[in-house]
Amino acid sequence: MVTARFREESLNSVPIAVTVVSGDQVTARNLNNLGDIAQAVPTIDFRTGASNKDRTVFVRGVGTITTSPGVEPSVSTVIDGVVLARPGQSTLDLMDLERIEVLRGPQGTLFGKNASAGVLNIVTKSPTADTQGYVEAAYYDNAEYRLKASVSGKLMENVNGLVSVIGARYDGNVTDGLRGGKINGYSHDGARVKLIATPTDNLTLTFGADFVQGKESTPTGVFVSTNRVAYPTGVVTANPNLAAFLASYGLTASANNKTALAGVGSTVKDRNGGLSLEADYKAGDYVLTSITAYRYWKNHQLQDFDQLPTLNANFPSAIDNGLVDFKQSSQEFRLTSPKGGFFDYVAGAYYMRAETNEVYRRDLTRIVAGATVADTGTARYGTKGTNYAVYGEGNFNFTPTFRGILGARAIWDQLDYYHARVSTPLVAVTGIRPNHTSSGSTDENSWSGRVGLQYDLKPGSMVYLTYSRGYKGPAFNTFFNMQAIDEIALKPETSKALELGVKGSLFDGKLSGGLALYDTKFENYQANFSDTAGGAIVTRLVNAGKVSSKGVEGDFTARPIDALRIGFSFARTDAKVDHFNCPVGAATSCNIDGQPLPFAPKWKTHTDVQYTIHASDAWDVQLSTDYSWKDKTQYSLGETPDTIQPAYGIWNADVALVGLENGWTIRGVVKNLTNQHYSSNIAYGSLGGVIRWVPRDNDRYWGVSVRKAF
């Protein structure tokens, strides 16, 4: 059962391409965040970075890479009906999940303005009337510890409650070459409370509160190469000064480098949380729903901009210190009609207000003509965005097996920004532009929609054809190095998608799944493109032009016998730049028409197998394995040859002893059995060379977890 259309429906009855990952799968496979989920779902990808400000999700090869508070993601993340406005909010640890629904393609009709490419619909577990819970402790190789606990039950008459907590620690898998020890680790703590009250037979109230705080030591990349390879010429530019500088500290850049030499140990402190109240009132066969929510996000990052150990004559030293203070409030009303008549529908109204205030400081030290020169720049900037919408989507049931789909959303957007940078240099120096003060506002009226046909081949099986229009609102490129050309508001990003799908089961349910073919075209795609400031690489958010994504994808599950489950999913994606609008003053080549979009491999597959052995009346033994394969992936919109991750596969396995009545589960897991090294992101260093981000499973590791349910 899924809620992809705001009502509980069978997955095989929903005319949308949806992949579901259950909470049990997340727990068993040690999938702790959306980056881990991306490995198990071929239709999504994930961009990592030194801070969760820099991380984002892609669906069918499309996503938004930016740190600007003046733009929303192309892939919407929704937690228990509450839309998250900023990409960084969605990188929190996953706690007590019921399931994650990955909705592919434009979903703006029901989910709003930041769903032009897709939606991650996260549903957390609800409290139970009977008292139950669990405690789980896990240890993984290289000093990773995780502790989770939850308790649920009846608090008073007509009130059930659930409390979940999580604590996690990890030293990391990157060596700090200057200070010693390990980095690229974290400490995360969080809690979630969920209460469900039924004061009357017709009224259900659901209150939710969650809080996660974290501290991470992710470096701003480690060096892959000191050279750079130009696009499209392939000309190699060597950087002997950088190579010699690294060598003086005993480091040679390489594809599997796991040593950082940053002068400042990167630290990111993050706090993320919110409150929500959902009221569901039954008026006869109709349901009126209200969702009131407030969320906040506070982030503090201290990072080494230059990624180098110390100041010398060839390379300056730069330290970044940034603060994010974000909050959003939203209100949604919707009316859900009963099913069974000629026309059934969901209709509603939506409001969101989001506000961000940021302070970002860069301290730069250079050697000029033998003298040490210190410069600084401090920018204070922020945005306020307001969104109003009314929407509705319904089914025209022409016959019991044939129906039409029609939906639309009217959208009103307003976005304001301010920016004030005070810099000591009067002209651009390494990574710092001179003083800049500006403010502005823009507003847009637009719409999203969906129309389609659906035919039931038999109970539990159907075919559908839909045409959808997605929309993502206007944007400003508001960031530390903002300049006059960034004051022009970016146009809204729109998408148009044609999708043909089939879902169902065969052989008395022993084989089930779905297949989807799609073709999506984006206008005014909002993307980051490389720029320079005083010789250092920075980025600019631009309306990149026209891009497209088309392909075929499938999710299948086979149960040939009761004890054996086999899952297979794949995505064949052709996501590319159709026409790129070269921004004024671009520092790199703009001849990228026909080239792939970043984080859009042509092929991804995932296979998982689970076999259960009934060992005794008291115990089952579960044997599980899964294999993910990913085609070569370009990580940069600039199409540089040295930012491509070659194809690779990751093979995991685990064995679990499951108590049938005593509540014990003991599980052992091995991740990356073949010790396959890879990079979760590759980019150009700020001052030179090429850098990589090291994923948790860059090397083989093992773990053990013990869970006691009651």
C-alpha positions as CSV (number, residue, x, y, z in Angstrom):
1,M,0.0,0.0,0.0
2,V,1.3,3.5,-0.9
3,T,0.1,7.1,-0.6
4,A,1.5,8.4,-3.8
5,R,-1.9,10.1,-4.6
6,F,-2.8,11.2,-1.0
7,R,-4.9,8.1,-0.3
8,E,-4.0,4.5,0.5
9,E,-3.9,2.4,-2.7
10,S,-2.3,-0.7,-3.9
11,L,1.1,-0.1,-5.6
12,N,-0.2,-1.9,-8.7
13,S,-3.3,0.4,-9.0
14,V,-1.3,3.7,-9.1
15,P,-0.7,5.1,-12.6
16,I,2.7,6.4,-11.6
17,A,6.2,4.8,-11.8
18,V,6.9,4.1,-8.1
19,T,9.7,2.2,-6.3
20,V,9.1,1.3,-2.7
21,V,11.8,0.6,-0.1
22,S,10.5,-0.8,3.1
23,G,11.8,0.2,6.6
24,D,12.8,-3.4,7.2
25,Q,15.0,-3.4,4.1
26,V,16.6,-0.1,5.3
27,T,17.4,-1.6,8.7
28,A,18.7,-4.9,7.4
29,R,21.0,-3.4,4.8
30,N,22.5,-0.6,7.0
31,L,21.0,2.1,4.7
32,N,21.1,5.1,6.9
33,N,20.4,8.1,4.6
34,L,19.3,9.0,1.1
35,G,22.8,8.5,-0.3
36,D,22.6,4.8,0.8
37,I,19.1,4.5,-0.6
38,A,20.3,5.7,-4.0
39,Q,22.5,2.6,-4.3
40,A,19.5,0.3,-3.9
41,V,17.2,2.2,-6.3
42,P,18.5,2.4,-9.8
43,T,16.2,5.4,-10.8
44,I,17.8,7.8,-8.3
45,D,21.3,9.1,-7.7
46,F,22.9,11.2,-5.0
47,R,25.5,13.9,-5.0
48,T,27.6,14.0,-1.9
49,G,29.7,16.9,-0.7
50,A,31.6,18.3,2.3
51,S,28.4,19.6,3.9
52,N,24.8,18.6,3.5
53,K,24.4,22.1,1.9
54,D,26.1,20.6,-1.1
55,R,24.2,17.3,-1.3
56,T,21.2,16.6,-3.5
57,V,19.1,13.8,-5.0
58,F,18.6,13.1,-8.7
59,V,15.6,11.2,-10.3
60,R,16.0,9.9,-13.9
61,G,19.2,11.9,-14.2
62,V,17.7,15.3,-13.1
63,G,18.4,17.2,-9.9
64,T,19.5,20.6,-8.7
65,I,23.1,21.3,-7.6
66,T,23.5,24.5,-5.7
67,T,24.1,26.0,-2.2
68,S,22.0,29.1,-3.0
69,P,19.1,29.6,-0.6
70,G,17.2,31.2,-3.5
71,V,16.5,27.9,-5.3
72,E,14.6,24.8,-4.5
73,P,15.4,21.2,-5.6
74,S,13.9,19.5,-8.7
75,V,13.3,16.4,-6.6
76,S,10.9,17.1,-3.7
77,T,11.4,15.3,-0.4
78,V,8.2,14.9,1.7
79,I,8.1,13.5,5.3
80,D,4.7,12.5,6.5
81,G,3.0,14.9,4.2
82,V,5.3,17.8,4.9
83,V,7.3,19.2,1.9
84,L,11.0,20.2,2.6
85,A,12.0,23.4,0.8
86,R,15.8,23.0,0.9
87,P,17.9,20.0,-0.3
88,G,20.1,20.1,2.8
89,Q,17.1,19.3,5.0
90,S,16.6,15.9,3.4
91,T,20.0,14.5,4.3
92,L,19.1,13.6,7.9
93,D,19.3,10.1,9.3
94,L,16.4,7.8,8.5
95,M,14.5,6.9,11.7
96,D,11.8,4.3,12.2
97,L,10.7,4.2,8.6
98,E,7.5,2.5,7.4
99,R,8.7,3.0,3.8
100,I,10.1,5.3,1.2
101,E,8.2,5.8,-2.0
102,V,10.2,7.0,-5.0
103,L,7.8,8.7,-7.4
104,R,9.5,9.2,-10.8
105,G,8.7,12.0,-13.2
106,P,6.9,15.3,-12.7
107,Q,4.6,15.2,-9.6
108,G,3.7,18.9,-9.3
109,T,-0.1,18.4,-9.5
110,L,-0.3,17.0,-6.0
111,F,3.2,17.6,-4.5
112,G,3.9,21.1,-5.5
113,K,6.5,23.4,-7.1
114,N,9.7,21.5,-6.3
115,A,8.7,18.2,-7.9
116,S,9.5,18.9,-11.5
117,A,11.7,15.7,-11.7
118,G,10.2,13.5,-9.0
119,V,9.3,13.0,-5.3
120,L,10.8,11.0,-2.4
121,N,7.8,10.4,-0.2
122,I,9.0,9.3,3.3
123,V,6.5,7.7,5.6
124,T,7.4,7.0,9.2
125,K,6.0,4.3,11.4
126,S,2.8,5.0,13.3
127,P,2.1,4.2,17.0
128,T,0.2,1.0,17.9
129,A,-2.4,0.4,20.5
130,D,-0.6,-2.6,22.0
131,T,2.7,-2.0,23.8
132,Q,5.6,-3.0,21.6
133,G,9.1,-1.7,20.8
134,Y,12.7,-2.7,20.2
135,V,16.3,-2.0,21.1
136,E,19.0,-2.4,18.5
137,A,22.8,-2.1,18.8
138,A,25.2,-2.4,15.9
139,Y,29.0,-2.3,15.4
140,Y,30.6,-2.0,12.0
141,D,34.3,-2.2,11.0
142,N,36.4,0.9,11.4
143,A,34.7,2.0,14.6
144,E,31.1,2.7,13.6
145,Y,28.5,2.3,16.3
146,R,24.7,2.7,15.9
147,L,22.1,2.4,18.7
148,K,18.4,2.6,18.0
149,A,15.4,2.2,20.2
150,S,11.6,2.6,19.9
151,V,8.6,2.1,22.1
152,S,4.9,2.3,21.1
153,G,1.7,1.9,22.8
154,K,-1.5,3.3,24.3
155,L,-1.0,6.4,26.4
156,M,-4.6,7.0,27.4
157,E,-8.0,6.3,26.1
158,N,-8.1,7.0,22.3
159,V,-4.4,8.2,22.3
160,N,-1.5,6.1,21.1
161,G,2.1,7.2,21.1
162,L,5.5,6.3,19.6
163,V,9.0,7.5,20.6
164,S,12.1,6.6,18.6
165,V,15.7,7.6,19.3
166,I,18.9,7.1,17.4
167,G,22.6,7.6,18.2
168,A,25.5,6.9,15.8
169,R,29.2,7.4,15.7
170,Y,31.8,6.8,13.1
171,D,35.5,7.7,13.1
172,G,35.8,7.8,9.3
173,N,37.8,6.2,6.5
174,V,40.1,9.1,5.4
175,T,43.4,9.8,7.1
176,D,44.1,13.3,8.3
177,G,47.7,13.7,7.0
178,L,48.5,16.7,9.1
179,R,46.9,16.1,12.5
180,G,46.7,12.3,12.4
181,G,43.7,10.1,13.1
182,K,40.7,9.5,10.9
183,I,38.2,11.9,9.4
184,N,35.2,11.6,7.0
185,G,33.2,10.4,10.0
186,Y,30.2,11.6,12.0
187,S,28.2,11.7,15.2
188,H,24.4,11.8,14.8
189,D,21.7,11.9,17.5
190,G,18.0,12.2,17.0
191,A,14.5,11.5,18.2
192,R,11.0,11.3,16.8
193,V,7.7,11.5,18.6
194,K,4.4,10.5,17.0
195,L,1.0,10.7,18.7
196,I,-2.3,9.6,17.2
197,A,-5.5,10.6,19.0
198,T,-9.1,9.8,18.0
199,P,-11.3,12.0,20.2
200,T,-14.4,11.0,18.1
201,D,-15.2,8.3,15.7
202,N,-14.9,10.9,12.8
203,L,-11.8,12.8,13.9
204,T,-8.1,11.6,13.9
205,L,-5.3,13.9,15.1
206,T,-1.7,13.0,14.3
207,F,1.1,15.0,16.0
208,G,4.7,14.6,14.9
209,A,7.9,16.0,16.2
210,D,11.5,15.2,15.2
211,F,15.0,16.4,15.9
212,V,18.4,15.4,14.6
213,Q,21.7,16.9,15.4
214,G,25.0,15.9,13.8
215,K,28.7,16.7,13.6
216,E,30.6,15.6,10.5
217,S,34.3,15.7,9.6
218,T,33.9,15.2,5.8
219,P,36.9,16.8,4.1
220,T,36.5,19.1,1.1
221,G,37.8,16.4,-1.2
222,V,41.0,14.4,-1.4
223,F,43.3,14.7,-4.4
224,V,42.8,12.3,-7.4
225,S,45.2,14.1,-9.7
226,T,47.3,17.2,-9.9
227,N,46.7,17.5,-13.7
228,R,43.5,18.6,-15.4
229,V,42.1,17.4,-18.8
230,A,40.3,20.0,-20.8
231,Y,36.9,19.4,-22.6
232,P,36.5,19.0,-25.5
233,T,40.1,19.0,-26.6
234,G,41.5,16.4,-24.1
235,V,44.6,18.6,-23.6
236,V,46.3,17.8,-20.3
237,T,47.5,20.7,-18.2
238,A,50.0,19.6,-15.6
239,N,50.5,21.4,-12.3
240,P,54.0,20.5,-11.1
241,N,53.8,23.0,-8.3
242,L,50.8,21.2,-6.8
243,A,52.4,17.8,-7.3
244,A,55.6,19.0,-5.6
245,F,53.7,20.6,-2.7
246,L,51.7,17.4,-2.0
247,A,54.9,15.3,-2.4
248,S,56.6,17.4,0.3
249,Y,54.0,15.9,2.7
250,G,54.5,12.4,1.3
251,L,51.3,12.4,-0.7
252,T,50.8,11.3,-4.4
253,A,47.4,12.0,-5.8
254,S,45.6,8.8,-7.0
255,A,42.2,7.4,-7.9
256,N,42.0,5.7,-4.5
257,N,43.6,8.3,-2.4
258,K,42.2,8.4,1.1
259,T,44.5,11.0,2.7
260,A,43.5,14.6,3.2
261,L,46.1,17.4,3.7
262,A,43.7,20.3,4.5
263,G,45.2,23.1,6.7
264,V,41.9,23.2,8.6
265,G,40.0,20.1,9.7
266,S,36.6,20.4,8.1
267,T,33.7,20.4,10.6
268,V,30.0,20.6,9.9
269,K,27.5,21.0,12.7
270,D,23.9,20.5,11.8
271,R,20.5,20.7,13.6
272,N,17.3,19.8,11.8
273,G,13.8,19.3,13.1
274,G,10.2,20.2,13.0
275,L,6.6,19.9,14.2
276,S,3.5,18.9,12.4
277,L,-0.2,18.4,13.2
278,E,-2.5,16.5,10.8
279,A,-6.2,16.4,11.3
280,D,-8.4,14.0,9.4
281,Y,-12.2,14.5,9.7
282,K,-14.7,12.1,8.1
283,A,-17.8,13.8,6.8
284,G,-19.8,10.9,5.6
285,D,-17.7,9.2,3.0
286,Y,-15.5,12.2,2.5
287,V,-12.3,13.0,4.4
288,L,-11.2,16.6,5.1
289,T,-7.5,16.8,5.9
290,S,-5.5,19.6,7.4
291,I,-1.7,19.5,7.8
292,T,0.0,22.3,9.7
293,A,3.8,22.2,9.9
294,Y,6.9,24.1,11.0
295,R,10.5,23.1,10.3
296,Y,13.9,24.6,10.9
297,W,17.5,23.9,9.8
298,K,20.6,25.3,11.3
299,N,24.0,24.6,9.8
300,H,27.5,25.7,10.6
301,Q,30.4,24.7,8.4
302,L,34.1,25.3,8.9
303,Q,36.1,24.2,5.8
304,D,39.4,24.5,4.0
305,F,38.6,26.2,0.7
306,D,42.0,25.6,-0.8
307,Q,42.2,21.9,0.3
308,L,46.0,22.3,0.9
309,P,48.0,22.1,4.1
310,T,49.8,25.4,4.5
311,L,50.4,28.7,2.8
312,N,53.3,28.9,0.2
313,A,54.4,31.1,-2.6
314,N,52.4,29.2,-5.2
315,F,49.1,28.6,-3.3
316,P,47.3,30.9,-0.9
317,S,45.4,29.7,2.2
318,A,41.7,30.2,2.5
319,I,39.3,29.2,5.4
320,D,35.5,29.3,5.0
321,N,33.1,29.8,7.9
322,G,29.4,29.7,7.1
323,L,26.2,29.8,9.1
324,V,22.7,28.8,7.8
325,D,19.5,29.7,9.7
326,F,16.4,28.4,7.8
327,K,12.8,28.0,8.8
328,Q,9.6,27.2,6.9
329,S,5.9,27.0,7.8
330,S,3.2,25.4,5.7
331,Q,-0.5,24.8,5.7
332,E,-2.4,22.4,3.5
333,F,-6.1,21.6,3.3
334,R,-7.5,18.8,1.1
335,L,-10.7,17.0,0.5
336,T,-10.7,13.3,-0.5
337,S,-13.8,11.9,-2.1
338,P,-15.0,8.3,-1.7
339,K,-14.1,5.8,-4.4
340,G,-16.7,3.8,-6.4
341,G,-18.6,6.4,-8.3
342,F,-18.1,7.8,-11.7
343,F,-15.7,10.5,-10.5
344,D,-13.4,10.4,-7.5
345,Y,-10.9,13.0,-6.6
346,V,-8.5,14.7,-4.2
347,A,-8.6,18.5,-4.1
348,G,-6.9,21.0,-1.9
349,A,-5.1,24.3,-1.2
350,Y,-1.5,24.9,-0.1
351,Y,0.6,27.6,1.5
352,M,4.3,27.7,2.3
353,R,6.6,30.5,3.6
354,A,10.3,29.8,3.8
355,E,13.0,32.1,5.0
356,T,16.8,31.7,5.0
357,N,19.5,34.0,6.6
358,E,23.1,33.1,6.0
359,V,26.5,34.5,7.0
360,Y,29.5,33.4,5.1
361,R,33.1,34.5,5.7
362,R,36.3,33.7,3.8
363,D,39.7,34.5,5.2
364,L,42.4,34.5,2.6
365,T,46.2,34.7,3.2
366,R,48.6,35.1,0.3
367,I,52.3,35.7,-0.3
368,V,52.7,38.7,-2.7
369,A,56.2,39.9,-3.6
370,G,57.6,38.1,-0.6
371,A,55.1,39.7,1.9
372,T,52.1,38.1,3.6
373,V,48.8,39.7,2.7
374,A,45.6,38.9,4.6
375,D,42.2,39.5,3.0
376,T,38.7,38.7,4.1
377,G,35.2,38.8,2.8
378,T,32.0,38.5,4.8
379,A,28.6,38.2,3.1
380,R,25.2,38.4,4.8
381,Y,22.4,37.2,2.5
382,G,19.1,35.5,2.5
383,T,15.8,34.9,0.9
384,K,12.1,34.9,1.6
385,G,9.8,32.8,-0.5
386,T,6.0,32.5,-0.4
387,N,4.0,29.9,-2.4
388,Y,0.2,29.6,-2.8
389,A,-1.5,26.8,-4.7
390,V,-4.9,25.2,-5.3
391,Y,-5.0,21.8,-6.9
392,G,-7.1,18.8,-7.7
393,E,-6.7,15.4,-9.4
394,G,-9.4,12.9,-10.2
395,N,-10.4,9.7,-12.0
396,F,-13.3,9.4,-14.4
397,N,-14.4,5.8,-14.1
398,F,-15.8,5.2,-17.5
399,T,-16.2,1.5,-16.7
400,P,-15.0,-0.7,-13.8
401,T,-11.8,-1.3,-15.7
402,F,-11.2,1.8,-17.8
403,R,-10.7,5.3,-16.5
404,G,-9.4,8.7,-17.4
405,I,-7.0,10.8,-15.2
406,L,-7.2,14.6,-15.0
407,G,-5.4,17.0,-12.6
408,A,-4.1,20.5,-12.4
409,R,-2.4,22.8,-9.9
410,A,-2.5,26.6,-10.0
411,I,0.7,28.2,-8.5
412,W,1.6,31.6,-7.2
413,D,5.2,32.3,-6.3
414,Q,7.0,35.3,-4.8
415,L,10.7,35.3,-4.0
416,D,12.8,38.1,-2.4
417,Y,16.5,38.2,-1.7
418,Y,19.1,40.5,0.0
419,H,22.9,40.4,-0.2
420,A,25.6,42.5,1.4
421,R,29.3,41.5,1.0
422,V,32.1,43.5,2.7
423,S,35.5,42.6,1.3
424,T,39.0,44.1,2.0
425,P,40.2,43.6,-1.6
426,L,39.1,46.2,-4.1
427,V,39.3,43.8,-7.0
428,A,38.7,40.1,-7.2
429,V,41.4,38.0,-5.6
430,T,41.6,34.2,-5.0
431,G,38.0,33.2,-4.2
432,I,36.9,36.7,-3.0
433,R,35.1,39.3,-5.1
434,P,34.9,42.9,-3.9
435,N,32.1,44.6,-2.1
436,H,28.6,44.0,-3.4
437,T,25.2,45.0,-2.1
438,S,21.8,44.3,-3.7
439,S,18.3,43.2,-3.2
440,G,15.5,42.1,-5.4
441,S,12.2,40.4,-5.9
442,T,10.3,38.4,-8.5
443,D,7.0,36.7,-8.7
444,E,5.5,34.1,-11.1
445,N,2.1,32.5,-11.8
446,S,2.1,29.1,-13.4
447,W,0.6,25.6,-13.3
448,S,1.3,21.9,-13.2
449,G,-1.0,19.2,-14.5
450,R,-1.5,15.6,-15.5
451,V,-3.8,13.9,-17.9
452,G,-4.0,10.2,-18.7
453,L,-5.7,6.9,-19.3
454,Q,-5.7,3.7,-17.3
455,Y,-7.0,0.2,-18.1
456,D,-7.1,-2.7,-15.8
457,L,-6.0,-5.9,-17.6
458,K,-7.2,-8.0,-14.7
459,P,-7.5,-7.5,-10.9
460,G,-4.1,-6.3,-9.7
461,S,-2.7,-5.6,-13.2
462,M,-3.0,-2.5,-15.4
463,V,-1.6,-0.4,-18.2
464,Y,-1.5,3.4,-18.2
465,L,-0.5,6.4,-20.3
466,T,0.0,9.9,-18.8
467,Y,1.2,13.3,-19.9
468,S,2.4,15.6,-17.1
469,R,3.7,19.1,-16.8
470,G,6.0,19.9,-13.9
471,Y,7.1,23.3,-12.5
472,K,9.8,24.6,-10.2
473,G,9.7,28.3,-9.2
474,P,11.9,31.2,-10.0
475,A,15.3,31.5,-8.4
476,F,18.2,33.9,-7.5
477,N,21.8,32.8,-7.3
478,T,22.3,34.2,-3.8
479,F,25.7,33.1,-2.4
480,F,28.9,34.4,-1.0
481,N,30.4,35.5,-4.3
482,M,27.2,37.0,-5.7
483,Q,27.8,39.6,-8.4
484,A,25.6,41.9,-10.6
485,I,24.9,39.2,-13.2
486,D,23.3,37.1,-10.4
487,E,20.7,39.8,-9.6
488,I,18.6,38.8,-12.6
489,A,16.0,36.3,-11.5
490,L,16.2,32.9,-13.1
491,K,13.1,31.8,-14.9
492,P,11.0,28.9,-13.5
493,E,12.0,25.4,-14.6
494,T,9.3,23.5,-16.3
495,S,9.1,19.9,-17.5
496,K,6.8,17.9,-19.8
497,A,6.7,14.2,-19.6
498,L,5.0,11.4,-21.5
499,E,4.9,8.0,-19.7
500,L,3.7,4.6,-20.6
501,G,3.6,1.9,-17.9
502,V,2.4,-1.5,-17.1
503,K,2.1,-3.1,-13.6
504,G,0.8,-6.4,-12.3
505,S,1.5,-10.0,-11.4
506,L,1.7,-13.4,-13.1
507,F,1.7,-17.0,-12.0
508,D,-0.6,-16.5,-9.0
509,G,1.5,-13.7,-7.7
510,K,4.8,-15.5,-7.8
511,L,6.1,-12.8,-10.2
512,S,5.0,-9.1,-9.8
513,G,6.4,-5.8,-10.9
514,G,6.2,-2.9,-13.3
515,L,7.8,-1.5,-16.4
516,A,7.8,2.2,-17.5
517,L,8.9,4.0,-20.6
518,Y,9.1,7.8,-20.4
519,D,10.3,10.9,-22.3
520,T,10.7,14.2,-20.4
521,K,11.8,17.6,-21.7
522,F,12.9,20.4,-19.4
523,E,12.8,24.1,-20.3
524,N,14.9,26.7,-18.4
525,Y,16.7,24.0,-16.5
526,Q,18.3,25.6,-13.4
527,A,21.9,24.3,-13.0
528,N,25.3,25.3,-11.6
529,F,28.1,26.0,-14.1
530,S,31.8,26.7,-13.4
531,D,33.0,30.2,-13.0
532,T,36.2,31.8,-11.5
533,A,36.9,34.5,-9.0
534,G,40.5,35.7,-9.0
535,G,41.6,32.4,-10.5
536,A,39.7,30.1,-8.0
537,I,36.8,28.0,-9.2
538,V,33.3,29.0,-8.0
539,T,30.0,28.2,-9.5
540,R,27.1,30.2,-11.1
541,L,23.4,29.2,-11.1
542,V,22.0,29.7,-14.5
543,N,19.0,28.9,-16.7
544,A,21.0,26.3,-18.5
545,G,18.6,25.9,-21.4
546,K,16.9,22.7,-22.6
547,V,17.6,19.2,-21.3
548,S,15.8,15.9,-21.6
549,S,15.6,12.5,-20.0
550,K,14.1,9.5,-21.6
551,G,14.4,5.8,-20.9
552,V,12.9,2.6,-19.6
553,E,12.9,1.2,-16.1
554,G,11.6,-1.7,-14.3
555,D,11.0,-3.2,-10.8
556,F,10.3,-6.9,-10.4
557,T,9.9,-9.3,-7.5
558,A,9.8,-13.1,-7.8
559,R,8.7,-15.7,-5.2
560,P,9.2,-19.0,-6.8
561,I,8.8,-20.7,-3.4
562,D,7.7,-19.3,-0.1
563,A,11.3,-19.3,1.3
564,L,12.9,-17.5,-1.6
565,R,12.5,-13.9,-2.7
566,I,14.3,-12.4,-5.7
567,G,14.2,-8.7,-6.5
568,F,15.5,-7.1,-9.7
569,S,15.3,-3.5,-10.8
570,F,17.0,-1.5,-13.6
571,A,17.1,1.9,-15.2
572,R,18.2,2.7,-18.7
573,T,18.5,6.5,-18.7
574,D,19.4,8.9,-21.5
575,A,19.6,12.2,-19.7
576,K,21.4,14.9,-21.8
577,V,21.8,18.5,-22.6
578,D,19.7,19.4,-25.7
579,H,20.8,23.0,-25.9
580,F,23.0,24.9,-23.4
581,N,22.7,28.6,-23.0
582,C,26.3,29.8,-22.5
583,P,26.3,32.3,-19.6
584,V,28.2,35.6,-20.1
585,G,31.8,35.4,-19.1
586,A,31.8,31.6,-18.8
587,A,35.3,30.4,-17.9
588,T,35.0,26.9,-19.5
589,S,33.7,25.5,-22.7
590,C,29.9,25.7,-23.3
591,N,29.9,23.3,-26.2
592,I,28.1,20.6,-24.3
593,D,25.0,20.0,-26.4
594,G,24.2,16.3,-26.7
595,Q,26.4,15.5,-23.6
596,P,25.1,13.7,-20.5
597,L,23.7,15.4,-17.5
598,P,25.8,15.0,-14.3
599,F,24.9,12.1,-12.0
600,A,23.0,10.4,-14.9
601,P,24.5,7.0,-15.7
602,K,23.0,5.3,-18.7
603,W,22.5,2.0,-16.8
604,K,21.9,1.1,-13.2
605,T,20.8,-2.2,-11.9
606,H,20.1,-3.7,-8.5
607,T,19.5,-7.4,-7.6
608,D,18.7,-8.7,-4.2
609,V,18.0,-12.3,-3.1
610,Q,16.7,-13.6,0.3
611,Y,16.4,-17.2,1.3
612,T,14.8,-18.2,4.6
613,I,15.6,-21.5,6.3
614,H,13.2,-22.7,9.0
615,A,15.9,-24.0,11.4
616,S,13.6,-24.9,14.3
617,D,10.3,-24.0,15.9
618,A,12.1,-21.1,17.6
619,W,14.5,-19.8,14.9
620,D,14.7,-18.9,11.2
621,V,17.9,-18.3,9.3
622,Q,17.8,-15.6,6.6
623,L,20.5,-15.6,4.0
624,S,20.6,-12.4,1.9
625,T,22.7,-10.8,-0.8
626,D,22.4,-7.9,-3.1
627,Y,24.4,-6.5,-6.0
628,S,24.3,-3.0,-7.4
629,W,25.9,-2.0,-10.8
630,K,26.3,1.5,-12.1
631,D,27.5,2.5,-15.5
632,K,30.2,5.2,-15.9
633,T,29.0,8.5,-14.6
634,Q,29.9,12.1,-15.4
635,Y,29.9,14.2,-12.3
636,S,30.3,17.6,-13.9
637,L,28.1,19.6,-16.2
638,G,31.3,20.9,-17.7
639,E,31.9,17.4,-19.2
640,T,35.5,17.3,-18.2
641,P,37.0,13.8,-18.9
642,D,38.7,13.6,-15.5
643,T,35.4,14.0,-13.5
644,I,34.0,10.7,-14.8
645,Q,33.6,7.7,-12.4
646,P,34.2,4.4,-14.3
647,A,31.5,1.7,-14.1
648,Y,31.6,-0.4,-10.9
649,G,29.5,-2.9,-9.0
650,I,29.0,-3.3,-5.2
651,W,28.2,-6.8,-3.8
652,N,26.9,-7.1,-0.2
653,A,25.8,-10.1,1.8
654,D,24.3,-10.8,5.3
655,V,23.1,-13.7,7.4
656,A,20.5,-13.3,10.2
657,L,19.3,-15.5,13.0
658,V,15.6,-14.5,13.6
659,G,13.7,-15.5,16.7
660,L,10.1,-16.5,15.8
661,E,8.7,-15.8,19.3
662,N,11.5,-14.4,21.5
663,G,12.0,-11.1,19.5
664,W,15.7,-11.6,19.0
665,T,17.4,-10.9,15.6
666,I,21.2,-11.3,15.3
667,R,22.6,-10.2,11.9
668,G,26.1,-10.2,10.4
669,V,26.8,-8.2,7.2
670,V,29.6,-7.7,4.8
671,K,29.5,-4.7,2.6
672,N,31.5,-4.4,-0.7
673,L,32.6,-8.0,-0.7
674,T,34.9,-7.6,-3.7
675,N,36.6,-4.5,-2.2
676,Q,35.6,-2.3,-5.2
677,H,37.0,1.3,-4.8
678,Y,35.0,4.2,-6.2
679,S,34.2,7.9,-5.7
680,S,30.8,9.2,-4.8
681,N,31.7,12.6,-6.4
682,I,34.7,13.9,-8.4
683,A,35.3,17.6,-9.0
684,Y,38.0,20.2,-9.7
685,G,39.9,21.5,-6.7
686,S,39.4,25.1,-5.8
687,L,43.0,26.1,-6.7
688,G,44.1,23.1,-8.8
689,G,44.0,19.4,-9.6
690,V,41.0,17.0,-9.2
691,I,39.5,15.9,-6.0
692,R,37.2,13.0,-4.9
693,W,34.8,12.2,-2.1
694,V,35.3,8.8,-0.4
695,P,32.1,6.9,0.3
696,R,31.6,4.7,3.4
697,D,31.8,1.5,1.4
698,N,34.9,2.5,-0.6
699,D,36.5,-0.5,1.0
700,R,35.1,-3.9,2.2
701,Y,33.8,-3.8,5.8
702,W,31.8,-6.0,8.1
703,G,29.3,-5.4,10.9
704,V,27.1,-7.1,13.5
705,S,23.8,-6.0,14.8
706,V,21.6,-7.3,17.7
707,R,17.9,-6.4,17.9
708,K,15.5,-7.3,20.7
709,A,11.8,-6.7,20.0
710,F,9.2,-6.8,22.6
